[in-house]
């Protein structure tokens, strides 16, 4: 696989090195604005074509839009290389985080080389957990409760499509603000994430917030909205995400929120839309900085746990017990520890005991997941005590 060649630069592809000092300053740098380099082509071979019969679309609006514009295969099944290159080319996703997420997706929902951005694909052979589920079938492995626009699976019965009441709630966060000033930025999305966390606790008896799917993946559903979808300009190099751009990326149509309509799988990159600046890719280091900032504002975001079968029964798991004393709520915020924990949790999730040494290709893929650890100052985590999670029905499901 060509993804092997990406390993050599995995520590610097986001424009940063993984060091403790990288976490001491959360100020985002700007490298200017180049309209020619940053304008994303949505014409010709990249014109919008909605999904047809047999085309797969799922819970990630950004990936759906890439397939609809043929930056990814239109059928919705993509290789690791295709996913890394498309997310980098169109959104300015750092290749470090792109590779990490693509490899994890191929392990947990695909066939070790590729995966479906929607439901089970007919063409793939099988992954670690049997027939590939695709992202739509990755609950608690990749997709998780508490999404900004998708409903909790065991609450509404569908985790792949926009749940319009939730989208409207997000959209209304900028109600009453002059159109020229509307911006669904990180503070807005972080507040909404906090509200959705409590909504899940209050309404979903099976709400579960796992070590990786919760702490590591769930916040991406919020952070990525602004970091990758905001429209960049010379005046606003970090981007402005207004209501029209937000609706386009989430395939929501209409001017009156009371009468919004959603077309499943029709996510579209807007006209005259500009990606992140070249050299200012958003990778693992800035993502971890965003996680830290959100956790300092709302410490609940670092609470592994869930409801125990009834609403409002959220119970946390002691991090020291879960990690054999390696981490606790305080040390998780120190140095490289949060990034270390997320990578280690992903590796633990992807390597249950019964699979150790089973297939050589699995070992190679796991080594790709471990690559960021080579550049982090990490305490050694041998194993997480997953038995502590068995008391949560949402985990067992």
C-alpha positions as CSV (number, residue, x, y, z in Angstrom):
1,X,0.0,0.0,0.0
2,X,1.2,3.5,-0.7
3,X,0.0,4.5,2.7
4,X,3.3,3.0,4.0
5,X,5.1,5.9,2.4
6,X,3.1,8.4,4.4
7,X,4.6,7.1,7.7
8,X,8.0,8.9,7.1
9,X,6.4,12.3,7.5
10,X,3.5,11.5,9.8
11,X,4.9,13.7,12.6
12,X,5.2,16.9,10.5
13,X,2.4,16.7,7.9
14,X,0.3,19.0,9.9
15,X,3.0,21.6,10.0
16,X,3.9,20.8,13.6
17,X,5.8,18.3,15.6
18,X,4.2,16.2,18.3
19,X,5.9,17.7,21.4
20,X,4.7,18.9,24.7
21,X,5.6,22.5,23.8
22,X,3.1,22.3,20.9
23,X,0.3,22.3,23.5
24,X,1.5,25.4,25.4
25,X,0.1,27.9,22.9
26,X,-3.4,27.5,21.4
27,X,-3.1,30.4,19.0
28,X,-3.8,29.3,15.5
29,X,-1.4,30.7,12.9
30,X,-2.5,32.0,9.6
31,X,-0.4,31.7,6.4
32,X,-2.5,34.1,4.3
33,X,-5.0,33.5,1.5
34,X,-4.4,32.4,-2.0
35,X,-7.7,32.5,-4.0
36,X,-6.3,30.4,-6.9
37,X,-4.9,27.6,-4.7
38,X,-7.8,27.5,-2.2
39,X,-10.8,27.7,-4.5
40,X,-12.3,24.2,-4.8
41,X,-13.5,23.2,-8.3
42,X,-17.2,22.1,-8.4
43,X,-17.5,22.1,-12.2
44,X,-16.7,19.6,-15.0
45,X,-15.6,16.3,-13.6
46,X,-16.2,17.7,-10.1
47,X,-19.7,19.0,-10.7
48,X,-22.3,17.9,-8.2
49,X,-23.9,14.6,-9.0
50,X,-26.3,13.2,-6.4
51,X,-26.0,9.5,-5.4
52,X,-27.7,7.0,-7.7
53,X,-28.8,3.4,-7.3
54,X,-26.2,1.5,-5.3
55,X,-24.2,4.5,-4.3
56,X,-23.5,4.6,-0.6
57,X,-23.7,7.6,1.7
58,X,-23.6,7.8,5.4
59,X,-23.1,9.8,8.6
60,X,-20.2,12.0,7.6
61,X,-21.4,15.0,5.5
62,X,-17.9,15.9,4.4
63,X,-17.2,12.5,3.0
64,X,-20.7,12.4,1.3
65,X,-19.9,15.7,-0.4
66,X,-16.5,14.4,-1.6
67,X,-18.2,11.5,-3.3
68,X,-21.0,13.6,-4.8
69,X,-18.3,15.8,-6.4
70,X,-16.2,12.8,-7.5
71,X,-13.2,13.7,-5.3
72,X,-13.9,10.2,-3.8
73,X,-15.3,7.3,-5.9
74,X,-19.0,8.1,-6.5
75,X,-20.1,4.7,-5.3
76,X,-18.9,5.7,-1.8
77,X,-16.3,3.0,-1.3
78,X,-12.8,4.4,-1.1
79,X,-9.3,3.2,-0.3
80,X,-7.1,4.6,2.5
81,X,-5.0,6.5,-0.1
82,X,-8.1,8.0,-1.7
83,X,-9.5,9.2,1.6
84,X,-6.2,10.8,2.7
85,X,-5.7,12.6,-0.5
86,X,-9.3,13.8,-1.0
87,X,-9.7,15.2,2.5
88,X,-6.3,16.9,2.2
89,X,-7.0,18.3,-1.3
90,X,-10.5,19.6,-0.6
91,X,-10.6,20.4,3.1
92,X,-7.0,20.9,4.1
93,X,-7.2,18.0,6.5
94,X,-3.7,17.2,7.8
95,X,-2.5,14.0,6.3
96,X,-1.5,12.7,9.8
97,X,-5.1,12.8,11.1
98,X,-6.4,11.8,7.6
99,X,-4.2,8.7,7.6
100,X,-5.0,7.8,11.2
101,X,-8.8,8.0,10.7
102,X,-8.7,6.2,7.3
103,X,-6.7,3.3,8.7
104,X,-8.9,3.1,11.8
105,X,-12.0,3.1,9.5
106,X,-10.6,0.4,7.3
107,X,-9.8,-1.8,10.4
108,X,-13.2,-1.4,12.1
109,X,-15.6,-1.0,9.2
110,X,-13.8,-2.1,6.1
111,X,-11.5,-4.8,4.7
112,X,-8.1,-3.4,5.9
113,X,-7.6,-1.5,2.7
114,X,-10.8,0.5,2.1
115,X,-14.2,1.1,3.6
116,X,-17.7,2.4,2.7
117,X,-18.7,5.9,3.8
118,X,-22.2,4.5,4.1
119,X,-23.7,1.0,4.7
120,X,-22.3,-2.4,4.0
121,X,-20.7,-2.6,0.5
122,X,-21.2,-5.6,-1.7
123,X,-17.7,-5.6,-3.0
124,X,-15.5,-5.8,0.1
125,X,-14.5,-9.2,1.5
126,X,-14.3,-8.7,5.3
127,X,-12.6,-6.8,8.1
128,X,-11.8,-7.5,11.7
129,X,-15.4,-7.8,12.7
130,X,-16.7,-9.9,9.9
131,X,-18.5,-8.4,6.9
132,X,-17.6,-4.7,6.5
133,X,-20.3,-2.6,8.1
134,X,-19.3,0.7,6.6
135,X,-19.5,3.9,8.6
136,X,-23.3,3.7,9.0
137,X,-22.8,0.4,10.9
138,X,-19.9,1.6,13.1
139,X,-21.8,2.6,16.2
140,X,-19.5,2.8,19.2
141,X,-16.5,2.0,17.0
142,X,-16.4,5.1,14.8
143,X,-19.8,6.8,14.9
144,X,-21.1,7.6,18.3
145,X,-23.9,9.1,20.4
146,X,-24.2,12.9,20.9
147,X,-23.8,13.9,17.3
148,X,-24.6,17.5,16.3
149,X,-27.0,16.6,13.5
150,X,-27.5,12.8,13.6
151,X,-29.7,11.2,16.2
152,X,-28.5,8.7,18.8
153,X,-28.9,5.2,17.2
154,X,-30.9,3.6,20.0
155,X,-33.0,6.7,20.6
156,X,-34.2,7.6,17.1
157,X,-33.2,4.3,15.3
158,X,-31.1,6.0,12.6
159,X,-27.5,7.3,13.0
160,X,-26.7,8.0,9.4
161,X,-29.2,10.7,8.4
162,X,-29.7,14.3,9.5
163,X,-32.2,14.5,12.4
164,X,-33.9,17.8,11.4
165,X,-34.8,18.9,14.9
166,X,-31.1,18.8,15.9
167,X,-30.0,20.6,12.7
168,X,-32.6,23.3,13.4
169,X,-31.4,23.6,17.0
170,X,-27.8,24.2,15.7
171,X,-29.1,26.6,13.0
172,X,-31.0,28.6,15.6
173,X,-27.8,29.2,17.5
174,X,-27.3,32.3,15.2
175,X,-30.9,33.4,15.1
176,X,-31.4,37.1,15.4
177,X,-27.8,37.9,14.4
178,X,-27.3,40.0,11.2
179,X,-26.6,37.8,8.3
180,X,-23.2,39.4,7.7
181,X,-22.1,38.4,11.2
182,X,-23.4,34.8,11.3
183,X,-20.6,32.4,12.0
184,X,-21.0,28.8,13.3
185,X,-17.5,28.9,14.8
186,X,-15.8,26.8,17.5
187,X,-17.4,28.6,20.5
188,X,-20.9,28.2,19.0
189,X,-20.3,24.5,18.3
190,X,-18.7,23.8,21.6
191,X,-21.7,25.2,23.5
192,X,-24.0,23.2,21.2
193,X,-21.9,20.0,21.9
194,X,-22.4,20.6,25.7
195,X,-26.2,20.9,25.2
196,X,-26.3,17.8,23.0
197,X,-24.3,15.8,25.6
198,X,-26.9,16.6,28.3
199,X,-29.8,16.0,25.8
200,X,-28.5,12.5,25.2
201,X,-28.2,11.9,29.0
202,X,-31.8,13.1,29.5
203,X,-33.3,11.2,26.5
204,X,-31.3,8.2,25.6
205,X,-31.2,5.4,28.2
206,X,-28.4,3.7,26.2
207,X,-26.2,6.8,25.9
208,X,-22.5,5.7,25.9
209,X,-19.4,7.9,25.7
210,X,-16.4,5.6,25.1
211,X,-12.7,6.1,25.6
212,X,-12.0,6.6,21.9
213,X,-15.4,6.9,20.2
214,X,-16.5,9.5,22.9
215,X,-13.5,11.5,23.9
216,X,-11.7,11.2,20.6
217,X,-14.3,10.9,17.8
218,X,-17.4,12.6,19.0
219,X,-15.9,16.0,19.3
220,X,-14.6,15.7,15.7
221,X,-18.3,15.8,14.5
222,X,-18.4,19.4,15.9
223,X,-14.9,20.7,15.5
224,X,-14.6,19.5,11.9
225,X,-17.7,21.5,10.9
226,X,-16.0,24.8,11.4
227,X,-12.3,23.8,10.8
228,X,-13.1,22.2,7.4
229,X,-16.4,23.8,6.2
230,X,-15.8,27.4,6.9
231,X,-15.4,29.5,3.8
232,X,-11.9,31.2,3.8
233,X,-11.1,34.6,2.4
234,X,-8.5,37.3,2.6
235,X,-10.5,39.1,5.2
236,X,-11.2,35.9,7.2
237,X,-8.3,33.4,6.6
238,X,-9.7,31.2,9.3
239,X,-13.1,31.2,7.6
240,X,-16.7,32.2,8.1
241,X,-19.3,29.5,8.2
242,X,-22.7,31.1,7.5
243,X,-26.1,29.5,7.3
244,X,-26.1,28.9,3.5
245,X,-22.8,27.1,3.5
246,X,-23.8,25.0,6.6
247,X,-27.1,24.0,4.8
248,X,-25.2,23.1,1.6
249,X,-22.8,20.8,3.4
250,X,-25.6,19.1,5.4
251,X,-28.0,18.8,2.4
252,X,-30.7,20.9,4.1
253,X,-32.9,23.1,1.9
254,X,-35.2,26.0,2.4
255,X,-35.2,29.5,3.8
256,X,-37.5,29.1,6.8
257,X,-36.2,26.8,9.5
258,X,-39.8,25.8,10.3
259,X,-40.0,24.3,6.8
260,X,-36.5,23.0,6.2
261,X,-36.2,19.9,4.0
262,X,-33.4,17.3,4.0
263,X,-32.3,15.2,1.1
264,X,-30.3,12.2,2.4
265,X,-26.9,11.9,0.8
266,X,-27.2,15.1,-1.3
267,X,-24.4,17.0,0.5
268,X,-22.9,19.6,-1.8
269,X,-19.7,21.8,-1.8
270,X,-21.0,25.4,-2.4
271,X,-20.0,27.5,-5.3
272,X,-17.1,30.0,-4.7
273,X,-16.0,28.0,-1.7
274,X,-12.3,28.2,-0.5
275,X,-10.5,25.6,1.6
276,X,-7.9,26.1,4.3
277,X,-4.6,27.8,3.2
278,X,-1.9,25.6,1.9
279,X,0.5,25.0,4.8
280,X,-2.2,25.6,7.4
281,X,-3.7,22.1,7.3
282,X,-5.7,21.1,10.4
283,X,-4.1,17.9,11.7
284,X,-3.6,16.1,15.0
285,X,-1.9,18.8,17.0
286,X,-4.4,21.6,16.4
287,X,-7.2,19.1,16.8
288,X,-5.9,18.0,20.2
289,X,-5.5,21.7,21.2
290,X,-9.2,22.2,20.4
291,X,-10.1,19.1,22.5
292,X,-8.1,20.5,25.4
293,X,-9.7,23.9,25.2
294,X,-13.2,22.3,25.1
295,X,-12.4,20.1,28.1
296,X,-11.1,23.0,30.1
297,X,-14.4,24.7,29.5
298,X,-16.5,21.6,30.0
299,X,-14.7,18.9,32.0
300,X,-17.6,16.5,31.4
301,X,-16.2,16.0,27.9
302,X,-13.4,13.8,29.4
303,X,-15.8,11.6,31.3
304,X,-15.8,8.1,30.0
305,X,-19.2,6.5,30.9
306,X,-22.8,6.4,30.0
307,X,-26.4,5.8,31.1
308,X,-27.1,2.5,32.8
309,X,-30.4,1.6,31.1
310,X,-32.5,4.6,32.1
311,X,-32.4,8.3,31.3
312,X,-30.5,10.6,33.6
313,X,-28.4,7.7,35.0
314,X,-25.0,8.8,33.6
315,X,-22.2,7.1,35.5
316,X,-18.6,7.8,34.9
317,X,-15.7,5.3,34.9
318,X,-12.6,6.2,36.9
319,X,-9.8,6.7,34.4
320,X,-7.2,5.3,36.8
321,X,-9.1,2.1,37.1
322,X,-9.7,2.0,33.3
323,X,-6.0,2.5,32.5
324,X,-4.4,0.7,35.4
325,X,-3.3,3.9,37.0
326,X,-1.6,5.3,33.9
327,X,-4.0,8.3,33.5
328,X,-6.4,10.2,35.7
329,X,-8.6,13.3,35.0
330,X,-5.8,15.7,35.9
331,X,-2.8,14.0,34.1
332,X,-4.9,13.6,31.0
333,X,-4.6,17.4,30.6
334,X,-0.8,17.4,30.9
335,X,1.9,17.4,28.2
336,X,1.1,15.0,25.4
337,X,-1.1,12.8,27.5
338,X,-4.5,13.5,25.8
339,X,-3.1,12.8,22.4
340,X,-1.3,9.7,23.8
341,X,-4.6,8.4,25.4
342,X,-6.6,8.9,22.2
343,X,-4.1,7.0,20.0
344,X,-3.7,4.3,22.6
345,X,-7.5,4.0,23.1
346,X,-7.9,3.6,19.3
347,X,-5.3,0.9,19.2
348,X,-6.9,-0.9,22.1
349,X,-10.3,-0.8,20.4
350,X,-8.9,-2.2,17.2
351,X,-6.9,-5.1,18.8
352,X,-9.0,-7.3,21.0
353,X,-7.1,-10.3,22.4
354,X,-8.7,-12.8,20.1
355,X,-7.1,-11.0,17.1
356,X,-3.6,-10.7,18.3
357,X,-1.3,-12.2,15.7
358,X,-4.2,-13.5,13.6
359,X,-3.4,-11.8,10.3
360,X,-0.2,-10.2,9.2
361,X,-1.9,-7.3,7.5
362,X,-3.7,-6.5,10.7
363,X,-0.4,-6.1,12.5
364,X,0.8,-3.7,9.7
365,X,-2.4,-1.7,10.0
366,X,-2.1,-1.5,13.8
367,X,1.4,-0.3,13.4
368,X,0.1,2.6,11.2
369,X,-2.3,3.5,14.0
370,X,0.6,3.5,16.5
371,X,2.7,5.8,14.3
372,X,1.9,9.0,16.1
373,X,3.1,7.5,19.4
374,X,6.6,7.5,18.0
375,X,6.6,11.3,18.3
376,X,4.8,11.6,21.6
377,X,6.1,11.5,25.1
378,X,3.7,8.9,26.3
379,X,3.3,6.8,29.5
380,X,3.1,3.1,28.7
381,X,-0.5,1.8,28.6
382,X,-0.5,-2.0,28.4
383,X,-4.3,-2.5,28.3
384,X,-7.6,-0.9,29.2
385,X,-9.9,-2.7,31.5
386,X,-12.9,-2.9,29.2
387,X,-14.8,-5.0,31.7
388,X,-15.6,-1.7,33.5
389,X,-17.6,-0.7,30.5
390,X,-19.8,-3.8,30.5
391,X,-22.3,-2.2,32.9
392,X,-23.4,0.2,30.2
393,X,-26.1,-1.3,27.9
394,X,-25.0,1.1,25.2
395,X,-21.5,-0.4,25.2
396,X,-22.8,-3.9,25.1
397,X,-25.1,-3.1,22.2
